[in-house]
Amino acid sequence: MGFLAQEVEKVLPEVVNKGEDSYRSVEYGKIVAVAIAAIKEMYRELMGIKEEQKNQSVELASKANKNETDAALAEKDEKIKKLEEKNKELQFELAEFVELNAKLVTIAEKERKKHEKLLQKYNKLVKDKNET
């Protein structure tokens, strides 16, 4: 399981390596950092929306006490509904990023283990060759 380096390169060129043989490879560890940064950004945006929603709710309650017109209340309600919808979308996207991040961490760990095994084999071959 993984990504096509050519597809990733279109969006995140900094995580794609191009070898001397022109083959491309994805540095999954770097994708994890990008995904975490995106999750943090989405979380900050979500918290801002929640704060805005809270402020609007307080403002709405205050104005309702001052006999605000029905039309103005309906407008505020519509804004709150839109914010709630956006909030749900962001929560869903955040969950997707968290899931993606977990997968990327798993992939990165598998790749690290593969690399470790190959390095051990290489070192053994070098050692065996030096001993002969």
N, C-alpha and C positions, 0 to 999 in steps of 0.2 A: 504494500500500500504506500502511495506517495503521490507526489505532484510531478507534472511534466515541467521540466526546467524551462522549456520555451514559453509555456503559459505563465509560469511564475515570473519570468523575466520581463514580461509586458507590464506587470503591476509592481513588482519589487526587484528591479534589476540588481540591487545591492546584495541580494542573497543567492545569486546565481554565479557560479564559477564556470569559466570557459577554459578547458584544458588545451594543451598543445595540439591534441588530435581533433580539436573543434567540438568535442563532446561537452555538453553542459551538465552541470550537477547542481543540486540545490543544497545550500547549507541550512539544514533544518533548525539548527540552534539559533541562527539569526532570525528565522521566521518566528520563533517563539518570542523573541524580544519584541518584534514588531507587533505580534498579536497581543502581547501583554500591554504594550503602549496603547494600542487601539481600545483594549478593554478598559484601561484606565480613563482614556478620553471619553468613551461612551458612559462610563460610570459618573464622571464629573458632569457630563451633559444631563444625565438622568437626575442627578442630585439637584442641578440647577432648575430643571423642569419641575421637580417636586417642590422646591422652594418657591418657585413662581406660582405653582398651583396653590400652595399653602397661603402665600401672600394674597393671591386673588380671592381665595375663599374668605380670608379675614376681611379683605376690602369689601367683598360682596356682602358679608354679614353686617358690616358697619353701615354700608349704604342702605341695606334693607331696613335697618332700624330708623333710617332717616326718610322712610317712605319713597324709596327709589321706584321709578316707574316699572311696570311690568316688562316693557320693551327692553329696558336696560338690563333687567334681571335675566331675561331670556338670552340676551347677547353674552352676558357673563357665563351663563350656564353652557352656552355653545362653546365658548372658549375653554371652559373646564373640560367639557367632553372631548374636545380636540386634544387638549393636553393629556388627558387620561389615555386616549387612543395612542398618542405619541409615546407616552410612558410605557404602555403595554408593548408597543413595537420595539422600543429600546430594551426593555427587559428580555424580550424574545431574542433580539440580536445579541445581547450580552450573554445569554445562555448559550447561544450558538458559538460565540467566541470562546467561552469557557470550555465548551465541549471540544472545539477545534484545538484549543491550546493543550488540552489533555492528550488529544491524539498526537499532536506535534511533539509533545514531551516524550510520549511513548516511542514514536518513530525516532526521535533524536537519540534516545537511550539505546534502541536497537542498533542504530547506525554506529553509535559509539562502541558498543560491544563488538560489532562486526569489525570495526577498525582495530580494536584492541586485539582480537584474535588474529587478524592478518598481520599486525605488527609483531605479535608473538611468534607466528610462523616464520616471518621474515628474519627475525632475530635468531631463531633456531637454525635456519638455513645458513645464515652468515656464520654463526658459531660452528656449525658442523663443517662448513667449508674451511674455516680457519684452522680447525683441528686436523684436517687431512693434509 
